[in-house]
Amino acid sequence: MNLAEPLQKFATNSLEEHWMPFSGNRDFKADPRLVVKSEGVYLWDHKGGKIIDGSSSLFNVAAGHGRSEIADAVHAQMLQNDYSPHFQLGHPGSFALAAKLSQILPEPFNHVFFTNSGSEAIDTALKMVMAYHRARGESQRIRFVSRERAYHGVNMGGVSLSGMVKNRETFPVTMPNIVLLRHTFDPESRFERGQPERGAELANDLQRFVETYGGTTIAAVFVEPVAGSTGTLVPPRGYLERLREICDANGILLVFDEVITGFGRLGKPFAAQAYGVMPDIMTLAKALTNGAIPMGAVAARDEVYETVTNAAPENAIEFFHGYTYSAHPAACAAGLATLDIFEREGLFEKAAALTDYFLGAVWSLKDIECVYDLRGDGLIAGVEVQHDGVPGRRGQELQKRLFWEGLHVKFTGDTGILAPALIAERAHVDEMIDILRRVLTTL
């Protein structure tokens, strides 16, 4: 496609048939922002403009765009075996990917269930928790704990766990027996880099739930180690450790939603390793295939897997759950190629090496008048701007303006979330920050 093709090729009427996700359809179709090419850390729009991808698209293109290794692996797999079901059958790729993934997962995570997205991974984890407690004879554990300002995908299980009101107010029929911990944002900790020193005591909300409802009625706690989609809320020091302690004391499973934090975002393979707190179940997606093909996964501690499988009769189906496209051959090929890139190019280590420079560059924006807060850890940071009287309106306009100025940033409300690809260099960070500064100083 010629990048210089005129906008008229994409007239409003030609866009109308697609009902777009998480978008203002009328607004977008009146002034579309179409990406027609991507390579490395850059995108190109339909007018020929070059845009640096400041959020790794949706935090999923960790190894950069246009990786021929992934495309070649998928092409070869599609020619050899384009599809085979995983219900009572299998193909070699899924077992190879699970084995390779288990090598970078913390011990004792040696069992992986594949899904097609992070949203499906959350619903799968909910079922996995229920199956585990049933196998232990504890079906009375019907309560699930999540957090205010939480985002756990858009399937109904994830919507039920959601603590972001816009993700649930239109969908009132959700799972019962969900209780929410308070979120960890503290105005007194604004502009604090990395893990805030205050706030570990907020984890004691879980102890209150134990005392209110009974610990034996609570099945699991779902948390994002870094609450990403709400605008990058980094966990206070000691907060995750306290959740783990309360869970252990009451037989409650701890589930980390690592859909955003997984695969090097915090300089380690997973946030569990970065923060030194081991959950019982981890949900994964996004960077698992570098965004090339939809795929998600749920990793379970050996004890969870063995409890569920050993409780079933011999030769029986132990876990009545799965999707038509679970462990699709092409997705597995993409996953294997992606993990090879991460290892071969040392991208997790590269992310760790870039962290100080990246966070320092983000914090250089502190002097701008409209900047309300800066939060971040590893290669993810939130730049929150003061709203203009209508929360979210300024952020929505900023996202559009930044795109035309040459920078893609994912906004939630009035917070832009910076998460460069792990292949980014210091010059790329400088480019992102320069554009942000130029635009923000005009507000």
Residue pairs with C-beta under 8 A, 6 or more apart in sequence:
1 36
1 37
3 36
3 37
3 44
3 45
3 46
3 47
3 48
4 47
4 48
5 46
7 32
7 46
7 47
9 46
10 32
10 34
10 46
12 29
12 30
12 32
15 28
15 29
15 32
16 29
19 25
20 28
24 396
31 400
32 46
33 45
33 400
33 403
33 404
34 45
34 46
35 43
35 44
35 45
35 46
35 51
36 44
36 45
36 46
37 43
37 44
38 44
38 53
38 61
38 65
38 66
39 64
39 65
39 66
40 64
40 65
40 66
40 421
40 423
41 52
41 53
41 64
41 65
41 420
41 421
41 423
41 424
41 428
42 50
42 51
42 52
42 53
42 65
43 50
43 51
43 52
43 53
43 65
43 408
44 50
44 51
45 51
45 403
49 404
49 406
50 406
51 403
51 406
51 407
51 408
52 406
52 407
52 408
52 428
52 431
52 432
52 435
53 61
53 65
53 408
53 420
53 421
54 407
54 408
54 409
54 418
54 419
54 420
54 432
55 408
55 409
55 410
55 417
55 418
55 419
55 420
56 62
56 287
56 291
56 419
56 420
56 421
57 65
57 291
57 408
58 286
58 291
58 410
59 228
59 260
59 265
59 286
59 287
59 380
59 410
59 417
59 419
60 285
60 286
60 287
60 290
60 291
61 287
61 290
61 291
61 421
62 263
62 264
62 265
62 286
62 287
62 290
62 342
62 347
62 421
62 422
63 287
63 290
63 338
63 341
63 342
63 345
63 347
63 421
63 422
63 423
64 421
64 422
64 423
67 290
67 292
67 337
67 338
67 341
69 337
69 340
69 341
70 289
70 290
70 292
70 334
70 337
70 338
70 341
71 292
72 337
73 333
73 334
73 336
73 337
74 292
74 293
74 330
74 333
74 334
74 337
76 333
77 93
77 329
77 330
77 332
77 333
78 329
78 330
81 91
81 329
82 329
82 330
83 328
83 329
84 90
84 91
84 329
85 324
86 94
86 114
86 322
86 326
86 327
87 322
91 327
91 329
91 332
93 327
93 329
93 332
93 333
93 336
94 114
94 327
94 329
94 332
96 332
96 336
97 112
97 114
97 327
97 332
97 335
97 336
97 339
98 111
98 112
98 114
100 336
100 339
101 112
101 288
101 297
101 299
101 335
101 339
102 109
102 110
102 111
102 112
102 299
104 269
104 270
104 339
104 342
105 112
105 269
105 270
105 282
105 299
106 269
106 270
106 272
106 273
106 278
108 301
108 302
108 303
109 282
109 299
109 300
109 301
109 302
110 302
110 305
111 299
111 300
111 302
111 304
111 305
112 297
112 298
112 299
112 300
113 124
113 128
113 297
113 298
113 300
113 319
113 326
114 295
114 296
114 297
114 326
114 327
114 331
114 332
115 121
115 124
115 285
115 295
115 296
115 297
115 298
115 323
115 326
116 294
116 295
116 296
116 323
116 325
116 326
116 328
116 331
117 153
117 285
117 294
117 295
117 296
118 153
118 257
118 259
118 283
118 284
118 285
118 286
118 296
119 152
119 153
119 154
119 155
119 158
119 296
120 153
120 155
120 296
120 323
121 153
121 259
121 283
121 284
121 285
121 296
121 297
121 298
122 152
122 153
122 155
122 157
122 158
122 161
122 222
122 257
122 283
123 153
123 155
123 156
123 157
123 158
124 283
124 298
124 321
125 220
125 222
125 255
125 281
125 283
125 298
126 144
126 157
126 220
127 319
127 321
128 281
128 298
128 300
128 304
128 308
128 319
128 321
129 144
129 219
129 220
129 253
129 255
129 281
130 219
131 308
131 318
131 319
132 253
132 304
132 307
132 308
133 139
133 141
133 219
134 311
135 307
135 308
135 310
135 311
136 307
136 311
138 216
138 251
140 216
140 217
141 216
141 217
141 218
141 219
141 251
141 252
142 177
142 217
142 219
143 177
143 178
143 179
143 209
143 213
143 217
143 218
143 219
144 160
144 161
144 175
144 177
144 178
144 179
144 218
144 219
144 220
144 221
144 222
145 178
145 179
145 180
145 181
145 206
145 209
145 218
145 220
145 221
145 222
145 252
146 152
146 161
146 162
146 163
146 178
146 179
146 180
146 181
146 221
146 222
146 223
147 163
147 180
147 181
147 182
147 183
147 184
147 222
147 223
147 224
147 227
148 163
148 180
148 181
148 182
148 183
149 163
149 164
149 183
149 185
149 227
149 230
149 233
150 161
150 162
150 163
150 164
150 180
150 183
150 222
150 223
150 224
150 227
150 230
151 158
151 162
151 163
151 164
151 167
151 224
151 227
151 228
151 229
151 230
152 158
152 161
152 162
152 222
152 224
152 257
153 159
153 259
154 167
156 171
156 174
156 175
157 175
159 167
159 168
159 171
159 174
160 168
160 174
160 175
160 178
161 178
161 222
162 168
163 180
163 183
163 230
164 229
164 230
168 174
179 209
179 213
181 202
181 203
181 205
181 206
181 221
181 223
182 202
182 205
183 227
183 230
183 233
184 196
184 199
184 202
184 227
184 233
184 234
184 235
184 236
184 239
185 233
186 196
186 198
186 199
186 236
188 198
189 196
189 197
189 198
189 199
189 236
190 372
190 373
190 374
191 363
191 366
191 373
191 374
192 375
193 359
193 363
193 374
193 376
193 377
194 234
194 359
194 376
194 377
195 234
195 235
195 236
195 237
195 377
196 234
196 236
196 237
197 236
197 237
198 236
199 236
199 239
200 236
200 237
200 238
200 239
200 241
200 242
201 242
202 236
202 239
203 238
203 239
203 240
203 242
203 243
203 246
204 242
204 246
206 221
206 242
206 243
206 246
206 247
206 252
207 246
209 218
210 218
210 246
210 250
215 249
215 250
215 251
215 252
216 250
216 251
218 250
218 252
219 252
219 253
220 252
220 253
220 254
220 255
220 280
220 281
221 243
221 247
221 252
221 253
221 254
221 255
222 255
222 257
223 240
223 243
223 254
223 255
223 256
223 257
224 256
224 257
224 258
224 259
224 260
224 261
225 235
225 240
225 256
225 257
225 258
225 261
225 266
225 271
225 272
225 274
225 275
225 277
226 232
226 233
226 234
226 235
226 260
226 261
226 266
226 271
226 377
226 378
226 380
227 233
228 260
228 261
228 380
228 417
229 260
229 412
229 417
230 412
230 415
231 375
231 382
231 384
231 412
231 413
231 415
231 417
232 375
232 376
232 380
232 381
232 382
232 415
232 417
233 375
233 382
234 375
234 376
234 377
235 275
240 275
240 277
241 276
241 277
243 254
243 277
244 254
244 277
244 278
244 279
246 252
247 253
247 254
247 280
253 279
253 280
253 281
253 304
254 279
254 280
254 281
255 279
255 280
255 281
255 282
255 283
256 270
256 271
256 272
256 279
256 281
256 282
256 283
257 283
258 270
258 271
258 272
258 282
258 283
258 284
259 283
259 284
259 285
259 286
259 296
260 286
260 380
260 419
261 270
261 271
261 274
261 378
261 380
262 269
262 270
262 271
262 282
262 284
262 285
262 286
262 287
262 288
263 269
263 270
263 284
263 286
263 287
263 288
263 342
263 348
264 287
264 342
264 347
264 348
264 351
264 379
264 422
265 271
265 287
265 351
265 378
265 379
265 380
265 419
265 422
266 274
266 275
266 351
266 377
266 378
266 379
266 380
267 274
267 348
267 349
267 351
267 352
267 355
267 378
267 379
268 274
268 348
268 352
269 348
270 282
272 278
272 279
272 282
274 378
280 300
280 301
280 303
280 304
281 298
281 299
281 300
281 301
281 304
282 298
282 299
283 296
283 297
283 298
284 296
284 297
284 298
284 299
285 295
285 296
285 297
287 338
288 295
288 296
288 297
288 335
288 338
289 295
289 331
289 334
289 335
289 338
290 334
290 338
290 341
292 334
292 338
293 328
293 330
293 331
293 334
294 331
295 328
295 331
295 332
295 334
295 335
308 318
308 319
309 318
309 319
311 318
312 318
325 331
341 347
342 348
342 422
345 423
347 422
347 423
348 422
350 422
350 423
351 378
351 379
351 422
352 378
354 379
354 424
354 425
354 426
354 429
355 377
355 378
355 379
357 426
357 429
358 379
358 381
358 418
358 420
358 424
358 429
359 376
359 377
359 381
361 429
361 430
361 432
361 433
362 374
362 376
362 381
362 383
362 418
362 433
363 374
364 433
364 437
365 371
365 374
365 383
365 433
365 436
365 437
365 440
366 374
368 437
368 440
368 441
369 443
370 385
370 386
370 440
370 443
371 383
371 384
371 385
371 386
371 440
372 384
372 385
372 386
372 414
373 382
373 384
374 381
374 382
374 383
374 384
375 381
375 382
375 384
376 382
376 418
379 419
379 420
379 422
379 424
380 417
380 418
380 419
381 417
381 418
381 419
382 415
382 416
382 417
382 418
383 409
383 415
383 416
383 417
383 418
383 436
383 440
384 414
384 415
384 416
385 394
385 395
385 398
385 414
385 415
385 416
385 440
385 443
386 394
386 414
387 393
387 394
387 395
387 413
387 414
388 394
391 413
391 414
392 413
392 414
394 414
394 443
395 411
395 412
395 413
395 414
395 415
395 416
396 411
398 409
398 411
398 416
398 439
398 440
398 443
399 409
399 410
399 411
399 416
401 439
402 408
402 409
402 416
402 435
402 436
402 439
405 435
405 438
405 439
406 435
407 431
407 432
407 435
407 436
407 439
409 416
409 417
409 418
409 436
410 416
410 417
410 419
411 417
416 436
418 432
420 428
420 429
420 432
